[in-house]
Amino acid sequence: MGLFFLVLLCLYRGVFGPGVLNRVAAISAIGTKTLVILLIMGYIYQRVDMFVDISMVYALLNFIGTITVAKYLEMSGEI
Amino acid sequence: MTRLTDDIIIRAVARIMIPFIQLYALYVIMHGHHSPGGGFQGGVILGASFILYLITHGLEEARARMSELKAGIFSASGLLIYSGIGLLCLILGSNFLNYGSLSLILKVIPAQARSLGILGVEIGVGITVMAVMFSIFFDISTGGIIPEDKEIKEENG
């Protein structure tokens, strides 16, 4: 349950956060916490081997999305 | 979006990670009938690896590896694999995509023929999804204008 509380804190920073960089970092942190929550769900349902696949894809797309957003912000001159 | 990045860390990390991403995508395609995944999901991961290459290494190097012409050929050939297997089943006298009849050609029992047939269909779907995802990202990020084309147009007129 602590993880859900932390996700809510990150969501607050993502919605109201000052500046774009805080939002990007908050969304990336939410993605990482979602990965851990997925693994814990897999442990609860006794099917860790399946949920590991899903969480790896999630981490991968999170990484590529963060790089893309960072590059877009760099190109558009926001930073 | 498509110019070369200045940061050497991002380029090095992407160069190291792209082979593993593609290997994982092939695993997702091949292992699709035992675990979550399949043709579409594996194709998305494979397309994401090419998109990562386009983002980090710039437009010219990415076009050398995977141009829009190649993307079009790949998407068409993936669809050809998919519908070809379906039509092969139709020719062999059963329904469209009924892989059991492939056992006449492959000389295996129908259960194995079904497994192999669905693997072939998933490979076709994966190739198509990869090429179409790359093509969509390519068109959006360049806005349909490729720098070489613009220079050629300016030279001509």
gemmi code that builds the backbone of each chain (N, CA, C; Angstrom):
import gemmi

chains = {
    "A": [
        ("MET", (0.845, -1.214, 0.000), (0.000, 0.000, 0.000), (0.874, 1.255, 0.000)),
        ("GLY", (2.056, 1.147, 0.572), (2.951, 2.294, 0.562), (3.310, 2.736, -0.845)),
        ("LEU", (3.418, 1.733, -1.757), (3.756, 2.079, -3.139), (2.654, 2.897, -3.794)),
        ("PHE", (1.387, 2.550, -3.487), (0.291, 3.315, -4.071), (0.318, 4.760, -3.569)),
        ("PHE", (0.642, 4.917, -2.278), (0.747, 6.260, -1.719), (1.868, 7.043, -2.422)),
        ("LEU", (2.986, 6.354, -2.678), (4.092, 7.030, -3.360), (3.714, 7.402, -4.794)),
        ("VAL", (2.933, 6.533, -5.447), (2.478, 6.861, -6.801), (1.603, 8.101, -6.765)),
        ("LEU", (0.753, 8.216, -5.716), (-0.095, 9.410, -5.621), (0.754, 10.664, -5.426)),
        ("LEU", (1.806, 10.556, -4.603), (2.687, 11.711, -4.417), (3.334, 12.118, -5.745)),
        ("CYS", (3.795, 11.105, -6.515), (4.402, 11.417, -7.806), (3.390, 12.002, -8.765)),
        ("LEU", (2.137, 11.526, -8.656), (1.096, 12.056, -9.536), (0.831, 13.526, -9.228)),
        ("TYR", (0.865, 13.878, -7.935), (0.705, 15.284, -7.571), (1.805, 16.115, -8.213)),
        ("ARG", (3.057, 15.610, -8.128), (4.168, 16.355, -8.717), (4.029, 16.422, -10.232)),
        ("GLY", (3.458, 15.374, -10.823), (3.298, 15.377, -12.270), (2.229, 16.321, -12.755)),
        ("VAL", (1.181, 16.519, -11.932), (0.087, 17.377, -12.389), (0.376, 18.834, -12.072)),
        ("PHE", (0.801, 19.110, -10.825), (0.951, 20.497, -10.407), (2.388, 20.989, -10.440)),
        ("GLY", (3.316, 20.048, -10.786), (4.721, 20.378, -10.630), (5.148, 21.607, -11.405)),
        ("PRO", (5.990, 22.436, -10.816), (6.452, 23.608, -11.566), (7.445, 23.187, -12.634)),
        ("GLY", (7.162, 23.557, -13.847), (8.103, 23.267, -14.928), (7.883, 21.895, -15.532)),
        ("VAL", (8.470, 21.744, -16.706), (8.270, 20.511, -17.453), (9.155, 19.386, -16.916)),
        ("LEU", (10.354, 19.737, -16.455), (11.302, 18.694, -16.045), (10.781, 17.902, -14.870)),
        ("ASN", (10.120, 18.605, -13.913), (9.555, 17.894, -12.778), (8.514, 16.892, -13.233)),
        ("ARG", (7.734, 17.299, -14.241), (6.670, 16.396, -14.713), (7.260, 15.164, -15.373)),
        ("VAL", (8.292, 15.377, -16.202), (8.910, 14.223, -16.873), (9.486, 13.260, -15.848)),
        ("ALA", (10.194, 13.828, -14.853), (10.792, 12.960, -13.839), (9.714, 12.233, -13.048)),
        ("ALA", (8.580, 12.921, -12.763), (7.510, 12.289, -12.001), (6.876, 11.152, -12.786)),
        ("ILE", (6.677, 11.375, -14.096), (6.062, 10.313, -14.907), (6.985, 9.110, -14.998)),
        ("SER", (8.276, 9.380, -15.120), (9.232, 8.276, -15.172), (9.235, 7.489, -13.860)),
        ("ALA", (9.146, 8.219, -12.744), (9.112, 7.534, -11.444), (7.842, 6.725, -11.289)),
        ("ILE", (6.709, 7.262, -11.808), (5.462, 6.494, -11.745), (5.599, 5.198, -12.540)),
        ("GLY", (6.271, 5.281, -13.703), (6.478, 4.072, -14.493), (7.292, 3.030, -13.741)),
        ("THR", (8.329, 3.490, -13.050), (9.153, 2.544, -12.292), (8.363, 1.895, -11.164)),
        ("LYS", (7.541, 2.701, -10.471), (6.744, 2.139, -9.372), (5.688, 1.179, -9.906)),
        ("THR", (5.142, 1.481, -11.089), (4.169, 0.564, -11.690), (4.801, -0.788, -11.972)),
        ("LEU", (6.074, -0.744, -12.390), (6.805, -1.994, -12.652), (6.896, -2.834, -11.385)),
        ("VAL", (7.231, -2.177, -10.264), (7.350, -2.932, -9.016), (5.987, -3.461, -8.590)),
        ("ILE", (4.944, -2.650, -8.783), (3.599, -3.113, -8.414), (3.195, -4.320, -9.255)),
        ("LEU", (3.560, -4.295, -10.547), (3.256, -5.444, -11.418), (3.950, -6.702, -10.912)),
        ("LEU", (5.214, -6.557, -10.510), (5.933, -7.745, -10.025), (5.305, -8.274, -8.740)),
        ("ILE", (4.868, -7.352, -7.856), (4.237, -7.809, -6.615), (2.913, -8.496, -6.925)),
        ("MET", (2.184, -7.965, -7.929), (0.941, -8.630, -8.344), (1.220, -10.038, -8.850)),
        ("GLY", (2.304, -10.176, -9.614), (2.672, -11.506, -10.085), (2.995, -12.447, -8.937)),
        ("TYR", (3.641, -11.909, -7.902), (3.949, -12.743, -6.743), (2.677, -13.157, -6.016)),
        ("ILE", (1.693, -12.227, -5.966), (0.434, -12.561, -5.281), (-0.318, -13.640, -6.058)),
        ("TYR", (-0.359, -13.488, -7.394), (-1.112, -14.458, -8.205), (-0.322, -15.721, -8.506)),
        ("GLN", (0.908, -15.861, -7.996), (1.744, -17.053, -8.187), (2.144, -17.276, -9.632)),
        ("ARG", (2.223, -16.184, -10.413), (2.634, -16.333, -11.816), (3.703, -15.293, -12.144)),
        ("VAL", (4.793, -15.351, -11.408), (5.826, -14.319, -11.580), (6.411, -14.367, -12.985)),
        ("ASP", (6.537, -15.577, -13.562), (7.196, -15.707, -14.862), (6.467, -14.944, -15.958)),
        ("MET", (5.138, -14.847, -15.844), (4.412, -14.080, -16.858), (4.519, -12.583, -16.608)),
        ("PHE", (4.428, -12.204, -15.323), (4.427, -10.774, -15.044), (5.815, -10.163, -15.250)),
        ("VAL", (6.863, -10.981, -15.181), (8.204, -10.453, -15.463), (8.289, -9.974, -16.909)),
        ("ASP", (7.687, -10.736, -17.832), (7.683, -10.317, -19.234), (7.003, -8.973, -19.397)),
        ("ILE", (5.817, -8.854, -18.778), (5.068, -7.607, -18.938), (5.854, -6.439, -18.358)),
        ("SER", (6.453, -6.662, -17.175), (7.130, -5.536, -16.533), (8.396, -5.146, -17.293)),
        ("MET", (9.029, -6.110, -17.973), (10.198, -5.740, -18.782), (9.797, -4.859, -19.950)),
        ("VAL", (8.674, -5.207, -20.601), (8.196, -4.358, -21.695), (7.855, -2.972, -21.167)),
        ("TYR", (7.278, -2.931, -19.971), (6.890, -1.639, -19.388), (8.114, -0.779, -19.138)),
        ("ALA", (9.168, -1.388, -18.576), (10.390, -0.633, -18.303), (11.010, -0.126, -19.595)),
        ("LEU", (10.980, -0.988, -20.623), (11.577, -0.619, -21.908), (10.853, 0.578, -22.527)),
        ("LEU", (9.520, 0.517, -22.550), (8.779, 1.608, -23.183), (8.892, 2.880, -22.354)),
        ("ASN", (9.015, 2.730, -21.028), (9.213, 3.884, -20.159), (10.528, 4.581, -20.502)),
        ("PHE", (11.569, 3.777, -20.695), (12.893, 4.318, -21.033), (12.851, 5.061, -22.362)),
        ("ILE", (12.258, 4.407, -23.381), (12.238, 5.040, -24.700), (11.373, 6.302, -24.680)),
        ("GLY", (10.267, 6.253, -23.941), (9.406, 7.425, -23.856), (10.095, 8.585, -23.180)),
        ("THR", (10.841, 8.305, -22.117), (11.534, 9.392, -21.425), (12.594, 10.015, -22.326)),
        ("ILE", (13.341, 9.169, -23.050), (14.363, 9.717, -23.959), (13.721, 10.565, -25.041)),
        ("THR", (12.572, 10.091, -25.569), (11.911, 10.842, -26.636), (11.429, 12.194, -26.139)),
        ("VAL", (10.813, 12.214, -24.945), (10.317, 13.484, -24.408), (11.477, 14.429, -24.145)),
        ("ALA", (12.577, 13.889, -23.593), (13.731, 14.740, -23.306), (14.292, 15.333, -24.584)),
        ("LYS", (14.342, 14.514, -25.636), (14.901, 15.038, -26.885), (13.963, 16.067, -27.515)),
        ("TYR", (12.665, 15.817, -27.398), (11.705, 16.793, -27.938), (11.828, 18.130, -27.231)),
        ("LEU", (11.972, 18.079, -25.884), (12.103, 19.319, -25.140), (13.397, 20.041, -25.495)),
        ("GLU", (14.455, 19.260, -25.735), (15.717, 19.872, -26.110), (15.599, 20.555, -27.474)),
        ("MET", (14.916, 19.879, -28.415), (14.794, 20.437, -29.748), (13.934, 21.686, -29.766)),
        ("SER", (12.842, 21.663, -28.960), (11.918, 22.794, -29.012), (12.426, 23.964, -28.182)),
        ("GLY", (13.578, 23.806, -27.512), (14.173, 24.920, -26.822), (13.518, 25.284, -25.510)),
        ("GLU", (12.834, 24.323, -24.872), (12.193, 24.622, -23.591), (13.215, 24.708, -22.462)),
        ("ILE", (14.320, 23.978, -22.627), (15.301, 23.948, -21.544), (16.485, 24.839, -21.905)),
    ],
    "B": [
        ("MET", (13.818, 16.472, -33.861), (13.606, 15.132, -33.339), (14.538, 14.121, -33.991)),
        ("THR", (14.975, 14.398, -35.215), (15.701, 13.353, -35.922), (17.158, 13.697, -36.130)),
        ("ARG", (17.626, 14.798, -35.576), (19.056, 15.079, -35.783), (19.873, 14.258, -34.802)),
        ("LEU", (21.188, 14.270, -35.026), (22.083, 13.492, -34.178), (22.119, 14.074, -32.775)),
        ("THR", (22.102, 13.189, -31.766), (22.228, 13.713, -30.401), (23.673, 14.055, -30.122)),
        ("ASP", (23.849, 15.033, -29.244), (25.202, 15.420, -28.861), (25.740, 14.503, -27.775)),
        ("ASP", (24.839, 13.901, -27.013), (25.246, 13.209, -25.800), (25.806, 11.837, -26.123)),
        ("ILE", (27.039, 11.619, -25.709), (27.662, 10.322, -26.032), (27.094, 9.218, -25.153)),
        ("ILE", (26.588, 9.584, -23.962), (26.067, 8.547, -23.059), (24.837, 7.901, -23.676)),
        ("ILE", (23.935, 8.739, -24.196), (22.703, 8.193, -24.768), (23.021, 7.321, -25.978)),
        ("ARG", (23.978, 7.787, -26.799), (24.314, 6.988, -27.986), (24.913, 5.647, -27.593)),
        ("ALA", (25.811, 5.658, -26.586), (26.448, 4.400, -26.187), (25.437, 3.455, -25.565)),
        ("VAL", (24.569, 4.007, -24.695), (23.565, 3.146, -24.053), (22.625, 2.550, -25.088)),
        ("ALA", (22.225, 3.367, -26.066), (21.319, 2.848, -27.086), (22.004, 1.787, -27.929)),
        ("ARG", (23.290, 2.028, -28.233), (23.995, 1.044, -29.062), (24.131, -0.285, -28.332)),
        ("ILE", (24.306, -0.224, -26.998), (24.406, -1.481, -26.247), (23.036, -2.130, -26.106)),
        ("MET", (22.000, -1.324, -25.903), (20.701, -1.900, -25.556), (19.922, -2.424, -26.746)),
        ("ILE", (20.142, -1.856, -27.941), (19.294, -2.221, -29.083), (19.354, -3.711, -29.419)),
        ("PRO", (20.527, -4.378, -29.426), (20.502, -5.821, -29.701), (19.702, -6.618, -28.688)),
        ("PHE", (19.794, -6.223, -27.403), (19.033, -6.965, -26.396), (17.537, -6.732, -26.551)),
        ("ILE", (17.166, -5.497, -26.921), (15.745, -5.221, -27.151), (15.219, -6.085, -28.290)),
        ("GLN", (16.033, -6.181, -29.366), (15.551, -6.956, -30.505), (15.493, -8.449, -30.180)),
        ("LEU", (16.471, -8.916, -29.380), (16.437, -10.324, -28.971), (15.203, -10.598, -28.120)),
        ("TYR", (14.885, -9.647, -27.237), (13.709, -9.818, -26.392), (12.430, -9.797, -27.225)),
        ("ALA", (12.429, -8.963, -28.266), (11.260, -8.920, -29.143), (11.075, -10.256, -29.854)),
        ("LEU", (12.183, -10.841, -30.302), (12.074, -12.155, -30.951), (11.580, -13.206, -29.961)),
        ("TYR", (12.044, -13.091, -28.696), (11.544, -14.024, -27.675), (10.044, -13.864, -27.479)),
        ("VAL", (9.572, -12.607, -27.435), (8.135, -12.394, -27.233), (7.340, -12.966, -28.402)),
        ("ILE", (7.866, -12.804, -29.636), (7.140, -13.353, -30.792), (7.122, -14.884, -30.731)),
        ("MET", (8.293, -15.481, -30.449), (8.389, -16.935, -30.505), (7.647, -17.597, -29.355)),
        ("HIS", (7.668, -16.944, -28.188), (7.118, -17.571, -26.994), (5.678, -17.141, -26.770)),
        ("GLY", (5.043, -16.608, -27.825), (3.749, -15.960, -27.641), (2.642, -16.872, -27.190)),
        ("HIS", (2.732, -18.190, -27.499), (1.606, -19.028, -27.124), (1.790, -19.677, -25.763)),
        ("HIS", (2.887, -19.375, -25.044), (3.017, -19.865, -23.668), (2.943, -18.748, -22.645)),
        ("SER", (3.185, -17.534, -23.059), (3.256, -16.414, -22.119), (2.598, -15.202, -22.778)),
        ("PRO", (2.350, -14.138, -22.022), (1.749, -12.964, -22.655), (2.632, -12.444, -23.774)),
        ("GLY", (2.017, -12.006, -24.823), (2.766, -11.535, -25.981), (2.242, -12.191, -27.229)),
        ("GLY", (3.008, -12.104, -28.278), (2.578, -12.641, -29.556), (3.115, -11.772, -30.661)),
        ("GLY", (2.517, -11.888, -31.824), (3.026, -11.163, -32.969), (2.971, -9.664, -32.802)),
        ("PHE", (1.827, -9.155, -32.368), (1.673, -7.703, -32.288), (2.604, -7.104, -31.248)),
        ("GLN", (2.640, -7.714, -30.059), (3.458, -7.140, -28.989), (4.939, -7.218, -29.326)),
        ("GLY", (5.357, -8.364, -29.862), (6.753, -8.476, -30.265), (7.110, -7.507, -31.372)),
        ("GLY", (6.175, -7.291, -32.296), (6.419, -6.318, -33.353), (6.547, -4.910, -32.821)),
        ("VAL", (5.736, -4.600, -31.791), (5.829, -3.269, -31.192), (7.195, -3.070, -30.542)),
        ("ILE", (7.697, -4.110, -29.854), (9.008, -3.967, -29.210), (10.096, -3.847, -30.270)),
        ("LEU", (9.974, -4.641, -31.334), (10.959, -4.560, -32.411), (10.926, -3.184, -33.071)),
        ("GLY", (9.725, -2.638, -33.273), (9.629, -1.290, -33.829), (10.186, -0.251, -32.881)),
        ("ALA", (10.000, -0.465, -31.566), (10.524, 0.491, -30.591), (12.036, 0.529, -30.630)),
        ("SER", (12.670, -0.627, -30.924), (14.124, -0.610, -31.001), (14.587, 0.217, -32.198)),
        ("PHE", (13.872, 0.116, -33.328), (14.259, 0.938, -34.486), (13.988, 2.411, -34.222)),
        ("ILE", (12.895, 2.694, -33.490), (12.596, 4.088, -33.158), (13.678, 4.654, -32.248)),
        ("LEU", (14.162, 3.827, -31.307), (15.253, 4.264, -30.431), (16.499, 4.563, -31.250)),
        ("TYR", (16.750, 3.728, -32.264), (17.915, 3.980, -33.123), (17.747, 5.286, -33.883)),
        ("LEU", (16.532, 5.527, -34.375), (16.286, 6.769, -35.131), (16.438, 7.982, -34.226)),
        ("ILE", (15.998, 7.871, -32.971), (16.089, 9.019, -32.068), (17.533, 9.308, -31.717)),
        ("THR", (18.296, 8.253, -31.416), (19.625, 8.498, -30.871), (20.672, 8.705, -31.947)),
        ("HIS", (20.529, 8.077, -33.100), (21.598, 8.130, -34.080), (21.302, 9.036, -35.266)),
        ("GLY", (20.183, 9.729, -35.235), (19.922, 10.683, -36.295), (19.299, 10.046, -37.519)),
        ("LEU", (18.877, 10.929, -38.439), (18.082, 10.473, -39.574), (18.924, 9.736, -40.611)),
        ("GLU", (20.145, 10.223, -40.852), (20.917, 9.638, -41.961), (21.294, 8.188, -41.667)),
        ("GLU", (21.833, 7.949, -40.443), (22.239, 6.589, -40.118), (21.042, 5.652, -40.064)),
        ("ALA", (19.918, 6.180, -39.555), (18.740, 5.327, -39.473), (18.200, 5.006, -40.855)),
        ("ARG", (18.318, 5.972, -41.782), (17.849, 5.673, -43.141), (18.753, 4.674, -43.827)),
        ("ALA", (20.032, 4.670, -43.446), (20.922, 3.662, -44.020), (20.533, 2.272, -43.533)),
        ("ARG", (20.090, 2.180, -42.267), (19.698, 0.876, -41.743), (18.298, 0.488, -42.186)),
        ("MET", (17.366, 1.424, -42.118), (15.950, 1.110, -42.309), (15.292, 2.306, -42.975)),
        ("SER", (15.290, 2.322, -44.295), (14.679, 3.449, -44.974), (13.177, 3.232, -45.082)),
        ("GLU", (12.473, 4.269, -45.550), (11.027, 4.137, -45.643), (10.628, 3.171, -46.746)),
        ("LEU", (11.495, 3.051, -47.751), (11.216, 2.056, -48.798), (11.281, 0.647, -48.224)),
        ("LYS", (12.338, 0.397, -47.384), (12.450, -0.923, -46.773), (11.287, -1.178, -45.839)),
        ("ALA", (10.846, -0.139, -45.118), (9.715, -0.319, -44.207), (8.466, -0.728, -44.981)),
        ("GLY", (8.266, -0.089, -46.144), (7.107, -0.466, -46.956), (7.195, -1.888, -47.450)),
        ("ILE", (8.409, -2.286, -47.894), (8.576, -3.664, -48.387), (8.348, -4.657, -47.266)),
        ("PHE", (8.890, -4.329, -46.046), (8.720, -5.247, -44.926), (7.259, -5.389, -44.539)),
        ("SER", (6.520, -4.251, -44.521), (5.115, -4.353, -44.110), (4.331, -5.188, -45.110)),
        ("ALA", (4.614, -4.998, -46.406), (3.893, -5.783, -47.402), (4.261, -7.254, -47.331)),
        ("SER", (5.558, -7.545, -47.087), (5.957, -8.957, -47.083), (5.437, -9.671, -45.841)),
        ("GLY", (5.333, -8.953, -44.700), (4.731, -9.576, -43.522), (3.284, -9.943, -43.761)),
        ("LEU", (2.564, -9.025, -44.406), (1.167, -9.322, -44.723), (1.071, -10.470, -45.714)),
        ("LEU", (2.079, -10.547, -46.630), (2.091, -11.651, -47.600), (2.289, -12.985, -46.897)),
        ("ILE", (3.174, -13.015, -45.852), (3.374, -14.260, -45.105), (2.069, -14.672, -44.438)),
        ("TYR", (1.423, -13.683, -43.789), (0.175, -13.981, -43.073), (-0.880, -14.543, -44.017)),
        ("SER", (-1.166, -13.794, -45.078), (-2.252, -14.236, -45.950), (-1.823, -15.428, -46.793)),
        ("GLY", (-0.498, -15.582, -47.026), (-0.043, -16.741, -47.779), (-0.285, -18.029, -47.031)),
        ("ILE", (-0.010, -17.999, -45.700), (-0.282, -19.211, -44.918), (-1.782, -19.490, -44.890)),
        ("GLY", (-2.566, -18.410, -44.771), (-4.014, -18.607, -44.781), (-4.497, -19.190, -46.092)),
        ("LEU", (-3.972, -18.660, -47.202), (-4.411, -19.154, -48.504), (-3.931, -20.579, -48.758)),
        ("LEU", (-2.738, -20.911, -48.198), (-2.233, -22.275, -48.344), (-3.192, -23.259, -47.686)),
        ("CYS", (-3.684, -22.882, -46.502), (-4.675, -23.737, -45.854), (-5.939, -23.835, -46.696)),
        ("LEU", (-6.303, -22.712, -47.334), (-7.511, -22.709, -48.166), (-7.329, -23.620, -49.374)),
        ("ILE", (-6.117, -23.583, -49.957), (-5.853, -24.422, -51.132), (-5.877, -25.898, -50.744)),
        ("LEU", (-5.350, -26.200, -49.526), (-5.298, -27.597, -49.102), (-6.663, -28.136, -48.684)),
        ("GLY", (-7.698, -27.337, -48.801), (-9.035, -27.876, -48.655), (-9.654, -27.719, -47.290)),
        ("SER", (-9.249, -26.708, -46.531), (-9.939, -26.451, -45.265), (-10.210, -24.949, -45.176)),
        ("ASN", (-10.608, -24.492, -44.003), (-10.959, -23.088, -43.878), (-9.712, -22.208, -43.910)),
        ("PHE", (-9.936, -20.895, -44.068), (-8.855, -19.924, -44.039), (-8.193, -19.960, -42.670)),
        ("LEU", (-6.856, -20.089, -42.640), (-6.061, -20.145, -41.414), (-6.386, -21.350, -40.537)),
        ("ASN", (-6.831, -22.425, -41.138), (-7.006, -23.659, -40.379), (-5.722, -24.479, -40.534)),
        ("TYR", (-4.799, -24.308, -39.548), (-3.444, -24.807, -39.745), (-3.349, -26.318, -39.761)),
        ("GLY", (-4.375, -27.001, -39.302), (-4.295, -28.451, -39.232), (-4.019, -29.094, -40.573)),
        ("SER", (-4.498, -28.452, -41.668), (-4.305, -29.049, -42.988), (-2.885, -28.884, -43.490)),
        ("LEU", (-2.063, -28.038, -42.802), (-0.671, -27.902, -43.220), (0.119, -29.174, -42.969)),
        ("SER", (-0.430, -30.088, -42.188), (0.305, -31.331, -41.903), (0.518, -32.148, -43.168)),
        ("LEU", (-0.257, -31.906, -44.219), (-0.041, -32.629, -45.470), (1.284, -32.229, -46.100)),
        ("ILE", (1.650, -30.934, -45.991), (2.909, -30.470, -46.589), (4.071, -30.733, -45.658)),
        ("LEU", (3.893, -30.389, -44.369), (5.014, -30.420, -43.436), (5.351, -31.824, -42.977)),
        ("LYS", (4.525, -32.809, -43.280), (4.762, -34.199, -42.898), (4.869, -34.366, -41.380)),
        ("VAL", (4.031, -33.656, -40.633), (3.995, -33.826, -39.183), (2.541, -34.053, -38.786)),
        ("ILE", (2.341, -34.382, -37.501), (0.971, -34.599, -37.046), (0.255, -33.255, -36.966)),
        ("PRO", (-1.085, -33.233, -37.051), (-1.811, -31.963, -37.115), (-1.549, -31.029, -35.940)),
        ("ALA", (-1.306, -31.569, -34.730), (-1.069, -30.674, -33.599), (0.205, -29.873, -33.802)),
        ("GLN", (1.266, -30.533, -34.267), (2.514, -29.816, -34.544), (2.335, -28.835, -35.692)),
        ("ALA", (1.528, -29.231, -36.687), (1.290, -28.327, -37.811), (0.569, -27.071, -37.335)),
        ("ARG", (-0.347, -27.222, -36.378), (-1.020, -26.029, -35.846), (-0.046, -25.109, -35.143)),
        ("SER", (0.854, -25.694, -34.343), (1.833, -24.881, -33.626), (2.747, -24.128, -34.600)),
        ("LEU", (3.225, -24.855, -35.629), (4.115, -24.207, -36.594), (3.375, -23.150, -37.404)),
        ("GLY", (2.127, -23.447, -37.759), (1.355, -22.496, -38.567), (1.113, -21.203, -37.830)),
        ("ILE", (0.773, -21.324, -36.528), (0.492, -20.094, -35.795), (1.778, -19.332, -35.542)),
        ("LEU", (2.916, -20.054, -35.460), (4.199, -19.354, -35.330), (4.500, -18.554, -36.598)),
        ("GLY", (4.245, -19.156, -37.761), (4.469, -18.428, -39.013), (3.593, -17.207, -39.132)),
        ("VAL", (2.327, -17.342, -38.731), (1.424, -16.201, -38.801), (1.890, -15.095, -37.857)),
        ("GLU", (2.382, -15.487, -36.671), (2.838, -14.462, -35.732), (4.095, -13.769, -36.232)),
        ("ILE", (4.976, -14.516, -36.927), (6.150, -13.856, -37.499), (5.721, -12.824, -38.542)),
        ("GLY", (4.759, -13.186, -39.375), (4.268, -12.229, -40.372), (3.671, -10.998, -39.741)),
        ("VAL", (2.844, -11.198, -38.704), (2.230, -10.057, -38.025), (3.294, -9.181, -37.383)),
        ("GLY", (4.325, -9.833, -36.775), (5.377, -9.056, -36.121), (6.140, -8.189, -37.104)),
        ("ILE", (6.470, -8.744, -38.285), (7.204, -7.953, -39.278), (6.365, -6.766, -39.723)),
        ("THR", (5.068, -7.013, -39.962), (4.214, -5.923, -40.421), (4.104, -4.822, -39.374)),
        ("VAL", (3.888, -5.216, -38.113), (3.714, -4.211, -37.061), (4.991, -3.405, -36.886)),
        ("MET", (6.151, -4.090, -36.943), (7.423, -3.382, -36.808), (7.583, -2.345, -37.912)),
        ("ALA", (7.324, -2.746, -39.148), (7.541, -1.821, -40.259), (6.556, -0.666, -40.213)),
        ("VAL", (5.303, -0.953, -39.847), (4.297, 0.116, -39.853), (4.559, 1.098, -38.714)),
        ("MET", (4.993, 0.586, -37.538), (5.304, 1.500, -36.432), (6.464, 2.406, -36.788)),
        ("PHE", (7.505, 1.819, -37.384), (8.646, 2.642, -37.781), (8.242, 3.670, -38.828)),
        ("SER", (7.410, 3.239, -39.770), (6.989, 4.149, -40.841), (6.167, 5.304, -40.295)),
        ("ILE", (5.253, 5.002, -39.337), (4.440, 6.071, -38.744), (5.331, 7.055, -38.008)),
        ("PHE", (6.271, 6.536, -37.196), (7.140, 7.441, -36.448), (8.008, 8.258, -37.387)),
        ("PHE", (8.486, 7.615, -38.448), (9.330, 8.314, -39.427), (8.563, 9.475, -40.051)),
        ("ASP", (7.328, 9.201, -40.481), (6.556, 10.251, -41.140), (6.211, 11.377, -40.183)),
        ("ILE", (5.879, 11.036, -38.931), (5.493, 12.091, -37.993), (6.698, 12.942, -37.626)),
        ("SER", (7.846, 12.280, -37.375), (8.987, 13.045, -36.874), (9.611, 13.915, -37.948)),
        ("THR", (9.582, 13.473, -39.213), (10.134, 14.329, -40.252), (9.082, 15.245, -40.859)),
        ("GLY", (7.839, 15.052, -40.547), (6.798, 15.860, -41.158), (6.659, 15.591, -42.646)),
        ("GLY", (7.112, 14.436, -43.088), (7.007, 14.102, -44.500), (8.061, 14.761, -45.359)),
        ("ILE", (8.944, 15.570, -44.729), (9.977, 16.269, -45.500), (11.329, 15.688, -45.111)),
        ("ILE", (12.029, 15.137, -46.067), (13.351, 14.586, -45.803), (14.375, 15.594, -46.291)),
        ("PRO", (15.392, 15.903, -45.461), (16.319, 16.982, -45.807), (16.951, 16.856, -47.190)),
        ("GLU", (17.308, 15.629, -47.597), (17.907, 15.472, -48.928), (16.957, 15.932, -50.017)),
        ("ASP", (15.690, 15.574, -49.867), (14.706, 15.956, -50.873), (14.625, 17.473, -51.002)),
        ("LYS", (14.687, 18.153, -49.840), (14.571, 19.608, -49.875), (15.762, 20.216, -50.614)),
        ("GLU", (16.969, 19.659, -50.334), (18.144, 20.200, -51.010), (18.057, 19.971, -52.517)),
        ("ILE", (17.612, 18.784, -52.898), (17.501, 18.496, -54.331), (16.503, 19.440, -54.986)),
        ("LYS", (15.399, 19.697, -54.269), (14.378, 20.569, -54.835), (14.919, 21.987, -54.994)),
        ("GLU", (15.702, 22.434, -53.977), (16.258, 23.784, -54.077), (17.265, 23.893, -55.210)),
        ("GLU", (18.036, 22.813, -55.417), (18.996, 22.859, -56.521), (18.291, 22.926, -57.862)),
        ("ASN", (17.191, 22.204, -57.956), (16.511, 22.160, -59.248), (15.773, 23.447, -59.546)),
        ("GLY", (15.268, 24.064, -58.569), (14.461, 25.230, -58.939), (14.497, 26.245, -57.837)),
    ],
}
model = gemmi.Model(1)
for chain_id, residues in chains.items():
    chain = gemmi.Chain(chain_id)
    for i, (resn, *xyz) in enumerate(residues, 1):
        res = gemmi.Residue()
        res.name, res.seqid = resn, gemmi.SeqId(i, " ")
        for name, pos in zip(("N", "CA", "C"), xyz):
            atom = gemmi.Atom()
            atom.name, atom.element = name, gemmi.Element(name[0])
            atom.pos, atom.b_iso = gemmi.Position(*pos), 0.0
            res.add_atom(atom)
        chain.add_residue(res)
    model.add_chain(chain)
structure = gemmi.Structure()
structure.add_model(model)
structure.setup_entities()
